[in-house]
Amino acid sequence: MQNAFSAINNILRGKSPVEFVPLHDGPWKDTLEKWVLQGMSSEENGNAVDSVEHFGFDIVGCGGWFDCHPKFGDKLAFIGGLDARILESHDRVLIKKGVRGFICGMKERGARFVYGSDHSISTMVDYGDFIYSLEIYREDMFYR
């Protein structure tokens, strides 16, 4: 299976093959503290374990603002984009529909993208709901 570096490199450079949609997101510090209380693993000092390792993120520290005008065509690679409010809804049906719709919609359009939310993950998102969203992501992450 393709490694994360190769998948991200190919997405950002518009090369093939890309076997899966890479994963990236950024929970707030307060969110991680809440999730520890809800069952997320923690270090001996009580701080959340490293979220990159815990969730299996493929890329860290992305961001930035740009105009997503169609004139850019295949010159863009998107990082994030899932409406974070879906994760705040506490509605598993809506979360599944939102995550699946986002991933499948981007793949159907031939978009190069790294999966993640459109904003950092707020304290309004429960740990269990975030884990659930990653389960849905993993069901649909592969290009077939």
Secondary structure as UniProt FT lines:
FT   HELIX           4..13
FT   HELIX           29..37
FT   TURN            38..39
FT   TURN            44..45
FT   HELIX           51..55
FT   HELIX           70..75
FT   STRAND          78..79
FT   HELIX           84..88
FT   HELIX           92..108
FT   TURN            109..110
FT   STRAND          113..115
FT   TURN            123..124
FT   HELIX           127..140
//
